[in-house]
Amino acid sequence: MIERTLRRSLEYALDVQAGAVLLGPRQVGKTTLAQEIADSRDAVYLDMERTADRQVLEEPDLYLDERAGRLVVIDEVQVVPDLFRTLRGQIDRRRRQGSRTGQFLLLGSASRTLLHQSAESLAGRVSYHELMPLVLPETGSEALSPLWLRGGFPESFLAKSDRASVTWREDFIRTYLERDIPAFGLRIPAETLRRFWTMLAHEQGGLLNAARLAGNLGVSGQSVARHLDVLVDLMLVRRLPPWHSNAGKRLVKSPRVYIRDSGLTHALLGIETLEDLLGHPVVGGSWEGFCIENLIAASPRGTEASFYRSSAGAEIDLVLKLRDGALWAIEIKRTTSSKVTRGFHVAAEELGAERRILVYAESRDVPGQGGVRAMPLASALEMLTALQAR
């Protein structure tokens, strides 16, 4: 059993707040984590995709009143959006009775949809947490290559062979396209969305060019925006925004787009083995996206992530703005050289970055020129994780 690093903060949230909302794509491990927490408490578990469990909540106040004082875990809560208003009343009533913490743990598989449904109803009553696919601190640094190749969905990562892993991911993609996405009420042909998803895989980490994608896909620019919104909302794609605070600089305004799980990127492109990956043109973009997801996951809550690119060529792959305003400039290269480009130095100076890091493929942590420190991914993750403990 792999211990998820999010468990501690999720349990803390339940100890100090009325409830918590756990978001994440399907099959990422939300239910397993929630059930582990439920096993350590007096709790009841309901899955809203089971007809019997939905019927239990046909009279929600009656059912929940009888379980006051217990943690109620409700899985796939976006299936029953009308429940949020009931939960607000339950939380407020229990507060008046002196029960203020550990009441509800809500699990959902759609980010913006779920947040929109619950934002007004549960504002100030719950905290939001995202469970991402497995990251390096959870699997151990010795598992870096298989984690990068197979991605972080537990069933894919733990498969007995690369062939079994890629088969699981292919089935996952097919199920999402043919069943899960239509279940959210989204009317997009599965084949069209698969082609679009595959196009994004080919351009992993590239600037969004909606016009080119629309032309290649044979649809309108509005359709491309809608398709992208779907994959972002389902937490399958990351739209990394450009840095925008330097008013005096001409900066790139288009976001960069990454498929968030490297294993899904590889499955969409037919990449099965590490040898296949290392010889594929997407290897650089895949490594960059893999590192970015790990770095964002390790960052303290409230960290803002973006990239920096000016019209003059100054560029930083990942800018992390911490809650105290400190900026970390991070360059990501699958190389053994500890040197960064002049454009990175220029951009770091323009931003006044406090930390300047090159994440590279060597195992040594070495100082470089211009205050840049070159280090393996594991070392950069340790630095960010240490900030969370402060």
N, C-alpha and C positions, 0 to 999 in steps of 0.2 A: 504494500500500500504506500503510495507516494503522499507525503504530507504537504498540503497546500499552504503556502505562506500567507494567504489571505485569511486563513482560519482565525488567527489571533485577533486581527483587527475587526473581523466580523463578530466574534464573541464579545469583544470589548464593546462594540456598538450596541449589542443586545443588553449588556450589563448597565448601560447608561442612558439608553433611549427606549422608546416604546417599541420600536421595530427597525428592521433593516430590509432593504431591497437588494437582492443579489441578481445582477444582470450578467448575461454571457450567451454566446451562441449555443445551439443545441449540441449535446454530446461533449461539452467541455468539462463536465464534472460537477455542475451545480448541485444536482440531486444527491450525488455521493457526499459532497461536502455538507450539505444541509442535513442529511440523515446522520452523519457523524456528530454534528452539533446536537441534533435532536436526541440522539442516544445518550448524551451526557446531561440531559435536562429532562424535566417532566414535560413531554411534548406530544403533539399529535400531528400527523402528516397527511396532507390532502393533495391529490394530483388532479388539476382541473381538466386534464385530457381524458380522465376516466369518468364515464357517465355516472357511475355510482357515487363518486366523490362530489361531482357537480350537484347531484340530487340532494346530497347531505346539506348543501348550502342554499337550497331553494327557500328556506326560511333562515337566512344567515344570522340574524340577531338572536333567534332562539337557540341555534346551535352554538354560537360563540359565547352567549351568556352562560351556558352550562359548562364551558371550558375556561372560564375566567381563572387566572392564576397559572395557566399552562401556556407554554409556547406553542403557537399554531403556525405550522409551516404550510404554505400554500404554493404549490409548484405550478408553473405556466399560468400565472395569475392574469396575464394579458387576455386570456380566453374569456374571462368574466369581468369586463371593465366596469360594470355596474357595481361590483363589490367594493370599489374604492370608497365610495360614499359611506357605505356601511362600516368599513374599517375605521374611517375618521370618527364616526360616532362612537364606536366601541372604544377607541383609544381615549377620546375625551371623557367618556363616562367612567372608564377605569381610573383615569387620572384623578377625577373628583373623589373616587373611592380610595385613593391612596396607592394604587398600583400603577407605577409610572414606567417600568422598564420590562424588557424581555417578553413582549406580548406576541409579536408577529414577525415571521421571517418569510418574505415574499420573493419568489423566484420567477424571472421572466427572460424570454429569449429574443426580445426586440427592444432596442434602446430607446429611440425617440418616441416610438409608439407608447411604450410603457411609461416613460417619463411624462409624456403629455397627459396621459390618463390620470396619473397620480400626483402631478405637480401641485394642483390646487387642493385636491382632497387631502393629501398627506403632508403638505408643506409644514416644516418645522416639527414633524412627528416621527419621521424616519430618516435614516441616512442611506446613501446609495453607494454600492460597491460593485466593481466589475471583476468577474473571474475570467481571466484570459487563458488561452491554452498554456500548457506546461512551459515554464521558463527554466533557464539554466540552474539557478540556485535550488530548484526543486528536484532536478534530476542528477545534479553533480556535474562538475566541469569535464569529467572523463566521458560524459555522454554527449559532448558538444556536437560531434559529427552526426550521430544518428538523430539527435533532436533537430538539427538543422535540416537534414534530409527528409525525415518523416513528419516533422512538425510536432506541435504540442498537444493535439487531441490525444487523450490518454490511450484510447483503443488503438490508434495509429502508432503511437510511440512504443507501446508495449507489445505490439504484434511479434509473432515468432520469427518472421522473416520480412525482408524488404518487399517481397511479392505480396505477402499477406497484408502488409501495411498499405501498399498502394491500392490493393483491392478494396480495403476498407474505405480509403479516401474517395475512390471512384464511386463507391456506393453512397457515401455521404453526400457527394456533390449531386448525384442523380436524385436522391431522396429530397434534398433541399429544393431542387428545381421542380420536381414533379409533384411533391406533396406539401412540403413545409411552406414554401413561398405562397402558393395558392391558398393555403390555410389562413394566411394573414390577410386575405382578401385582395391580393395583388394580381392584376390581370395582365401578366406578361408571358408571352409564349416561352416555354422552357428552352427551346432550341435557340431563340434569340438571346435570352439571358445567358445561356452557356457560352455562346460565341462572344458576347460582350465580356464576360468573366475571363475567358481565355485571352482575349485581346489585352486586358489589363495585366494578365500574367506575363505576356510577352514584353510588356513595357513596364515591368515592375520598378517602381520608384521614379517613373518619368513624370514630367509636368503634364497636367491634364490638358489635352487638346481635344475639346469636345467636337469641334468641326471635323477633324480628321476621323475620329471614332465614328461619328455619325455617317460620314461618307463611306467608310469601310463596312459599316453595319447596314447601310441602306435605310436609315431612319432619320428623324429630325434631331436637331440639337436638344430640343426639349425632352425627347425620348431618352437620349443619352443621360441627361441630368436626372431623369426619373429612375432609370436603371441604376445609376450610381447611388442615388439616395437609398434605394432598396438594399443594396449590398452594404452600405455604410450603416443603415439602421439595424440590420441584422448582425452587425459587428463582425462581418466577414472581410470588409475592406476598410482601410484607414485613409482618410483624406487629410494629409498633413498640411496645415496652412502655412503660408509664407509669413515671415516676420514682417511687421507692418509699422513699427514704432519710429523708424528713422524717416521723419517727414522730409528731410533735405536730400534724401537719396532716391534714385530711380531704382525701385526694387521690382522683382518679378511678382506678379499678382496672382498667378495661377497656382493652385495647390499641387502637391505631389501626391500620387496615388499608389498605395501599396496593398496587395493582398496580405492580410494580417498574419495568416499562418503559412509558413514557408512550405509545409507539406502539401497544402492545397495548391499552392503555386506550382509545385513540381508535378502533382497529379494532373493538373490541367494541361501541362506541357508534355506529358508522357515520360517524365523523368523518373526512373525507378531506383537506380543505384547511385552511390556517391561518385563513381567513375563517370556515369552519364552526366551528373550535375557539374562536375569540374570541367567537362569539355563542352558545356552548353553556353551559348551567348548570354543567358540570363544569370550566370553564376554571380556576377558582381552585384546586380540589383537584388538578387535573392539574399545574399549575405547581408547587404545593407538593411533590407527590410527585416530580416531575422534579428539583427542587432538592435535596430530601433525599437521593435516590440519588446525585447528584453529590457532595454534601458528605460523605456517608459513605464514598464511594469515595476521596475525597481525604484522608481522615483517616488519621493514623498507625496502624499495626497495634496492636491492643490497645485501641483507642478503643471506649467503650461508648456506644451511641446510645439515646435515649429521648425522651419528651415530658413536659411538666409541665402539670398542670391540677388546680387545687384546686376544692373545692365552692363557694368564694367567687368564682370566676371568674378567678383569676390563672392565666395560661396562657403557655406557651412552645412553639412548634412543634417545635423540635429542641434537645435538650440533648446536648452531646458531653462525655463525661467522658474526658479523656486519661489515659494511663498514669501520669502523675505526679500525678493527682488534680485537675488544673485543670479547671474547668467553663466551657464556652462555651454561652451562651444565644443561640439564633438564631431570629429571627422572619422569616417568609417572606411577602411580600405582592407581588402583581402590581399595583403602584401606583407613581406617580411622587412620592408624598409621602414625606418622610423621617421622619415621625412614627410612633411605635408607640403601642399602647393603654396605658392605665394598668395593666391587668392584666399586661402584659409587665414593666413596671417593678417591680410588686409581686413577681411571681414571681422575677425576677432577684435582687432583694434577699433574698428568702427563701432562695434557693439560695446566695447569695454568689458569683454568677457572675463569673469573672475577665474574660471577654470578653462583650460584649453587642453583637450584630450584627443589623441589619435588611438582609436581602437583598431588594432591590426592583428595579423595572424601569428605573430611570434608569442612565446610564452614568457618573455622577460618584460619587466617594467623598467623603462629607461627614459631619462630626460632627453628632450630634443631642443631644437632652436626656438627662440622666441617665446619661451615659457610653455611650450607644448610638451606634454608628457605622453609617451607612447606606452600602451599597455594592452594585454589581452582583454577580451570581453569580460571574463570572470572578475578581473581586478576592478574594472569600471563599475560593474554591478555591486561589488562589495563596498565601494565608496558611496554609491547612492543609497544602498541599504543602511549603511551606518548613519546616514542623515535621518532616517526614519526613527532611529532609536533615541534621538536627542529629545 
